[in-house]
Amino acid sequence: MTPAQAAREAARIVGSQTDLAKRLTVSAPTVSQWCSGDRPIPPPRALQIEALTKGQVKRGDLCPSFPWSEMVA
């Protein structure tokens, strides 16, 4: 799954891209850019999206270049 596909799936789970934007307190165009692949998803947002989707969308799918395995919990 690409980051854009993961973002679209997260939007579907929460209701829509607009709903995802509201819940993350970001602009709808930002979420649209994530969903189209035009803009990368920042690691902190990936964590929030994973939490919002109750783990159905994984941070590693949203932001695969971030070294998640090196993060200290």
Secondary structure, DSSP 4 states (H G I P E B T S, - for coil): --HHHHHHHHHHHHS-HHHHHHHHT--HHHHHHHHHTSSPPPHHHHHHHHHHTTTSS-HHHHSTTS-GGG---
